[in-house]
């Protein structure tokens, strides 16, 4: 694939400890792949996931793991064969003999980007040989509805039907349900006690799952992995703390937040000193169950969270679908060193996985944001990741920071987040366990 | 992937019945993929295979199916992620927890092309996360030997060791053995009664397997598939006949050969008349157990096989390792309409499969051969197939003969040959069954 590599801060990425990490990963590729195989035997991979990775030059870490990934429409066509192989592997494990699958989407019928994602996912599954229909949870969708998309891809939404404990749409009894709805508002009645397998399980919806839990498990996984390959876990693991009860509007829990921001900044400063890093430490405060880049702020001192004005507090208090934020994770900020395009806009990579395989990715680029900002915000753009032929084919004979090798490291770290998600599924129990 | 498409005879490929076949395959992709899934449940796919396909414009058919594929070094790098995913799927089924594999190569230490293939296969398996060693059957290889290859890839051959019923090399007890030796001279003593799984099983070696048996099974598979998708099986199935006992030197069985050539030419003429095809019918006579393009001749009449001179008879009598040919398959010749390069050299495609997945392919091109000749001969060249992003991602919205769609058809027909090979494994029994 002849896609441009984004500009990177050469000095930082070429000389930092990250290069050591990349070298270690390349040297130990056989052991690493074997380690992953053992993980998948113990805890099968989720059906799919996307992971946001930030590369600071000295550190490569996941900052968000989405178990209901959207954005399949942003993957370059070169990734399609990988997606199809992985879909076939994933579905064969769940429905070895059947071929009918039902996708349950988000209720955003007016978000054309999301609808393009849904149409692309349907198309990929169809190409993999499955009968796919889309069953919507929307109460006001009472009959099959064909939507017109800019891409020209067809998309039909149909009302969900329940017969006994089986879910389907009119005239269609699927073997399994694939959730692409993060269940922020809880598990709807119609999805409770369902007989068919639901992937990922509804227990992983944002009504019950928290970012703190994910990063707690991730940190264990990263620790196990880091000791296996012999690197400092901090190179792949973002530090974090959490406050269980925060009400930004009433300012309840503000003290907890301020003291944790302070403690976390101190911990980051210590690591920066250890590695001689001259970056300015910062933390990111996120709603513990938030998605879509909502309810996120950065802080460089405890005062940043105590001095919020009403507008800022309102913004932090509202998550997706207006849900009140009641828990927060305070995460080490990872400066992004990746740049895209002639203006050097900051970029972060988003990797997509189906079953246990990395199947693609892209750069999320934001022209009007900085290296410490969240890039998941209106105005963001998506550019192909130059690793179509890289994520699973590193070449130890090249420089560790050469494109294909860098992307091998990306694929490894993204899969560590996937292992964490797999363990969350076990911990939280499957539907109706 | 921006590779040039070979020139094709536009008139024939665009208007022939093949285009109808391609349209049918595209329309019914979901059903076809489901059909393959059912096949793999009944008869698991062989570990790997390569299939030679010839495209006559009106017909697309396999002419050879190799269960011990060489030529992995000829696959474009773009295919590597597909190879790695498929290797991981294949090995997980056989050795879910172990990671040590032993490859048993051919004994051609002086064939540098073969050695490059072996080094590339080792490299792919290593990248997929396995410990791989190469254990040679050569009696005169008494200690580990490092070979220097033109590509710079390392390759170490080690003498096979047997302890009890386990095979390995010094200090290495593999979970499974991967055969890349076609066992033309029979199953060596050291590989009999082995405890580990051997893939493909030794019963599929050329000492016991015959081309006639493969094409008998293929014909059944093609018939089942053709009736499922509603096409004439002849469009994907080369007609053939066989003679069990032929001695080209003593001319025993020459009469059987001549009469079968005649009957087959008559059958081909009938199909050509049915479709209004103006090509000149021909047949290909091959050693029933031969490989490497040896022991092959074409005939346009019964006289062509009775009038052989001594040199021609000697050539037909000698297979690989000088084995006397005792059975022959007489196969419908499939004119190749594919052309490569500015001189329009004839080309045929070779597709590679690992487990049940198409993982790559290339064109075999021969500048000094014609459309009815075997191209598997000294002087052949290999060029990348332009389907890196095509074989598993057809687009029904494009013309059925557009590159990606044509290659979907190629992938389907190659997998039909793979289904036939899977059934051969069941029919012939596994090792020591």
Interface residues (C-beta under 8 A of the other chain):
Chain A: X1 X2 X29 X30 X32 X33 X34 X36 X37 X38 X41 X77 X78 X80 X81 X82 X84 X85 X86 X88 X89 X92 X96 X97 X99 X126 X127 X128 X129 X130 X131 X357 X388 X389 X391 X392 X393 X394 X397
Chain B: X1 X2 X29 X30 X32 X33 X34 X36 X37 X38 X41 X77 X78 X80 X81 X82 X84 X85 X86 X88 X89 X92 X96 X97 X99 X126 X127 X128 X129 X130 X131 X152 X357 X388 X389 X391 X392 X393 X394
